[in-house]
Amino acid sequence: MINKIITPLCNQLLSNTQHDFRPNRSTMTNLCIFKQDILNSFNNQSQTVVIYTDIWKNLLIGSNINY
């Protein structure tokens, strides 16, 4: 029940480019779109700049949780 309330609220806050933790989106859909962006860049003789961060690890810094 809580999920039905929170999910629509989160979907309004998250960017459309957010893939993980969203229905019908995954890291695989992210990689497919990223691959297409790279191919488009090659075809257009332009560049693609990307920054990937591991936020989960940043949240665990200073905690006693070991994964």
Residue pairs with C-beta under 8 A, 6 or more apart in sequence:
7 23
11 22
14 22
18 25
19 25
19 26
19 27
19 29
19 30
20 26
20 27
20 30
34 50
37 48
38 48
41 47
41 48
60 67
